[in-house]
Amino acid sequence: MKIHLSILIAFSLCMSFGQLTAQNFPKTSTPQTFSIGESFEFQSEVLGESRTINVYLPASYGQIPGKEYPVIYLLDGSADEDFIHISGLVQFATFPWINMIPESIVIGIANVDRKRDFTFPTRNEKDKKDFPTTGKSELFISFLEKELQPLIQHNYAVNDTQSLIGQSLGGLLATEILFKKPALFDHYFIISPSLWWDDQSLLEQQPAAFDQPKSIYIAVGEEGKIMKQDAKKLYKKLSALHREKNRLFFQFFPNQNHGDALHLAIYAGFEKVFAGK
């Protein structure tokens, strides 16, 4: 059997290059875990179950004596939900050459049953059938107020500025907190809120008075007629209150949908809410 000389030469060159590459390939150290935060669990007496909390800490945390940080509470804060990309936005927005927001701690609240925790009782029979565990938001709000916030304030170097981020059913819960217990947070980021819940009954309620000024950012994408209308109704309802010193924003993202509006909306929300601060 004859082998063409050019094929033999090409094969030899490939073998030589492969051996050279293998011989010169640098050795690597033993891989180490790359972490962007920390996580802890605690037993909630209010909810009667163990809850996982994910925490992002700024780069300067613990290095400047006496420094305290704002806290951003993130609903849907599991590692496989929104904790990683929102923490990345917070890190980026606090780079010195960006300086969009102050260095902040992110508290990601990992879910157990978001349909249960983020919704109040509904009179809609279809909702009850489709989501049988729902209607326990009052307990979850109590968990935030009486357990989680005091725990974070006790264990971390935080100041008095607290923000809340909620999307979809989380946006419904954020709106409920704003209406019923507005003092729990200073800044509300309400993205694609599921205000259709219980036949839009939350939009019929009168929000509680704000003791302190609030910044409220509402955003929605191209998510269908009901979602868009309800988000605009919420904005108009809050606009009609004419409360002095409150800062209210609304933004529509025509190129985003319910699945991808959150990331861009939070970036834009940071720009607007923290502008000049």
C-alpha positions in Angstrom: 0.0 0.0 0.0 1.4 3.4 -1.0 1.1 6.4 1.2 1.3 9.8 -0.5 4.3 11.7 0.8 2.3 14.9 1.4 -0.1 13.0 3.6 2.7 11.5 5.6 4.4 14.9 6.1 1.1 16.5 7.2 0.4 13.6 9.7 3.9 13.9 11.1 3.6 17.7 11.6 0.2 17.3 13.4 1.7 14.7 15.7 4.7 16.9 16.5 2.5 19.9 17.1 0.2 17.9 19.4 3.2 16.6 21.4 4.7 20.2 21.6 1.3 21.6 22.7 0.9 18.9 25.3 4.4 19.3 26.6 4.2 23.1 26.9 0.7 23.4 28.3 0.9 25.1 31.6 0.1 23.3 34.8 -2.8 24.6 36.8 -3.3 24.8 40.5 -6.0 22.8 42.2 -9.4 24.4 41.4 -10.8 26.5 44.2 -14.4 27.4 44.8 -15.3 30.8 43.4 -17.9 32.5 45.7 -19.8 35.7 45.2 -21.4 35.7 48.6 -22.5 33.7 51.6 -25.5 31.8 52.7 -27.2 30.9 55.9 -30.3 29.1 57.2 -32.5 29.8 60.2 -35.7 28.5 61.6 -38.6 30.9 61.1 -41.1 30.8 63.9 -43.5 32.9 61.9 -43.5 30.6 58.9 -42.8 27.4 60.8 -40.0 26.3 58.5 -36.3 26.7 57.8 -35.5 29.5 55.4 -32.3 30.0 53.3 -30.9 33.5 52.9 -28.2 34.4 50.3 -26.0 37.4 51.0 -23.8 39.5 48.7 -21.4 41.8 50.5 -19.5 44.7 48.9 -15.8 44.5 48.3 -15.1 47.0 51.1 -17.2 45.2 53.6 -15.4 44.8 56.9 -12.4 46.8 55.8 -13.5 50.3 56.8 -14.2 50.7 60.5 -17.6 51.9 61.3 -18.9 51.9 57.7 -22.5 50.8 57.3 -24.3 49.8 54.1 -27.8 50.1 52.5 -29.6 46.8 52.1 -31.4 45.6 49.0 -33.9 42.8 49.8 -34.5 40.5 46.8 -37.5 38.4 46.5 -37.0 35.3 44.3 -33.4 35.4 45.8 -32.4 31.7 45.3 -29.1 30.9 43.7 -31.0 29.5 40.7 -33.3 32.5 40.5 -32.3 36.2 40.6 -29.6 36.4 43.2 -26.6 36.0 41.0 -27.5 38.4 38.2 -28.9 41.1 40.6 -25.8 40.9 42.8 -23.8 41.3 39.6 -25.7 44.5 38.7 -25.2 45.8 42.2 -21.5 45.2 42.0 -21.3 46.8 38.6 -23.3 49.8 39.6 -21.0 50.5 42.6 -17.7 50.4 40.7 -16.0 53.8 41.3 -16.0 54.6 37.6 -19.8 53.9 37.4 -20.8 55.2 40.9 -24.5 54.7 40.1 -25.6 53.5 43.5 -23.9 53.3 46.9 -22.2 50.1 47.9 -24.9 47.9 49.1 -25.6 44.5 50.7 -28.0 42.2 48.8 -30.2 39.9 50.8 -31.6 37.2 48.5 -34.6 35.4 50.1 -34.6 31.8 48.7 -38.1 30.5 47.9 -39.9 27.6 49.4 -43.3 28.2 47.9 -43.5 31.6 46.2 -47.1 31.1 45.2 -48.0 30.7 48.8 -45.8 33.5 50.2 -46.3 36.2 47.6 -50.1 36.1 47.3 -53.0 37.2 49.5 -56.3 35.2 49.6 -58.2 35.3 46.4 -62.0 35.1 45.7 -61.4 33.9 42.2 -62.3 30.2 42.0 -60.0 29.5 39.1 -57.0 31.0 41.0 -57.9 28.8 44.0 -58.0 25.7 41.8 -54.9 26.4 39.9 -52.8 27.6 42.9 -54.1 25.6 46.0 -51.4 26.7 48.4 -51.7 30.4 47.9 -52.9 33.2 50.2 -50.3 33.5 52.9 -48.6 36.8 52.1 -49.6 38.3 55.4 -47.5 35.7 57.2 -44.6 36.3 54.8 -44.7 40.1 55.4 -44.7 39.4 59.1 -41.6 37.2 58.6 -39.9 40.0 56.8 -40.8 42.6 59.4 -40.4 40.7 62.6 -37.6 38.2 61.8 -35.6 38.8 58.7 -35.0 42.6 58.9 -34.1 42.5 62.6 -31.8 39.5 62.0 -29.9 41.3 59.2 -29.7 44.5 61.2 -28.2 42.5 64.1 -25.7 40.5 62.1 -24.5 42.9 59.4 -23.1 46.4 59.3 -26.2 48.1 57.8 -27.7 51.6 57.8 -31.3 52.6 57.8 -31.8 52.6 54.0 -33.7 49.5 52.7 -34.9 48.6 49.2 -37.2 45.8 48.0 -37.1 44.2 44.5 -40.0 42.1 43.4 -40.9 40.7 40.0 -44.1 39.0 38.8 -45.8 37.5 41.9 -42.9 39.2 43.8 -44.1 42.5 42.2 -47.5 41.7 43.6 -46.1 41.2 47.1 -44.0 44.4 46.8 -47.1 46.3 45.9 -49.0 44.8 48.8 -46.3 45.8 51.2 -46.2 49.3 49.7 -50.0 49.6 50.2 -50.2 48.1 53.6 -46.8 48.5 55.4 -44.9 51.1 53.4 -42.5 51.9 56.2 -40.7 48.6 55.8 -38.7 49.9 52.8 -37.5 53.2 51.4 -37.2 52.2 47.8 -39.6 49.9 45.9 -38.7 48.3 42.6 -41.9 46.7 41.3 -41.3 44.9 38.0 -44.0 43.2 35.9 -46.3 42.9 38.9 -49.0 40.2 38.8 -51.7 42.6 39.8 -54.3 40.5 38.0 -54.4 38.4 41.1 -57.9 38.3 42.8 -59.4 40.2 39.8 -57.2 43.2 40.4 -58.5 43.8 43.9 -55.3 45.3 45.2 -55.7 48.2 42.7 -59.0 49.0 44.3 -57.5 49.5 47.7 -56.3 52.8 49.1 -52.5 52.8 50.0 -51.6 53.5 53.5 -50.0 56.9 54.3 -46.3 57.1 54.0 -44.5 58.5 57.1 -41.3 59.0 55.1 -40.8 59.8 51.4 -40.5 56.8 49.1 -38.9 56.1 45.8 -41.0 53.8 43.7 -40.0 52.4 40.3 -42.5 50.5 38.3 -41.6 48.7 35.0 -43.3 46.3 32.6 -42.3 44.7 29.3 -44.4 43.6 26.3 -46.3 41.2 28.4 -49.9 41.3 27.2 -52.7 43.7 27.6 -53.6 43.0 31.2 -50.1 43.1 32.6 -49.4 46.4 30.8 -52.7 48.0 31.8 -52.4 47.0 35.5 -48.8 48.3 35.8 -50.0 51.7 34.3 -53.0 51.7 36.6 -50.7 51.3 39.6 -48.5 54.2 38.4 -51.5 56.4 37.9 -53.0 55.5 41.3 -49.8 56.4 43.1 -49.3 59.5 41.0 -52.8 60.8 42.0 -51.8 60.7 45.7 -49.5 63.8 45.2 -47.4 63.1 48.3 -44.7 65.5 48.6 -41.1 64.4 48.2 -42.0 61.0 46.9 -40.3 60.0 43.7 -42.3 57.9 41.3 -41.1 56.4 38.0 -42.7 54.2 35.3 -40.9 52.6 32.4 -42.1 50.4 29.5 -39.7 48.0 27.8 -41.2 47.2 24.4 -38.4 44.7 23.5 -38.6 42.7 26.7 -41.1 40.2 27.9 -42.1 38.7 31.3 -39.1 36.5 31.3 -36.3 39.0 30.6 -37.6 42.4 31.7 -36.2 42.3 35.2 -32.5 42.7 34.5 -32.7 45.7 32.3 -35.5 47.2 34.5 -33.4 47.0 37.6 -30.4 48.6 35.9 -32.7 51.5 34.7 -34.3 51.7 38.0 -31.0 52.1 39.8 -30.2 55.0 37.4 -33.5 56.7 38.2 -33.9 56.1 41.9 -30.4 56.8 42.9 -29.7 59.7 40.5 -28.0 62.5 42.4 -27.8 60.6 45.6 
